[in-house]
Amino acid sequence: MANKNYANLNEKDVLEKQFTVEFKGYKVEEVDQFLDRIVEDYSYFENEIVKKGNELEKALNDNAALHERLLKLEESLSAANELLKKHGDFGGGNIALINRLNELEKKL
């Protein structure tokens, strides 16, 4: 049997299926009870598919938002690294300036 991306039947198909009754056929009540169980299963699985589809859509949206945030953070980090390369270590420069001011104040 070939793989398909669809089901042959849906809940309505099973629910509305009518069988021909013959002389030595199955008990109609048993067939109806069994088909009712199948309909319940179809309904359950259809609801699960919708639920999982919604969960997947939310996860994909969350992933896209996180990916966008990651790209922005990487851009910010890259810009900060470029500033450090261009202007040097701000902390070390400030400390050197404070030490120089301290030495000048001692001389005064």
Buried (B, 14 or more C-beta within 10 A) or exposed (E): EEEEEEEEEEBEEBBEEEEEEEEEEEEEEEBEEEBEEBBEEBBEEEEEEEEEEEEEEEEEEEEEEEEEEEEEEEEEEEEEEEEEEEEEEEEEEEEEEEEEEEEEEEEE
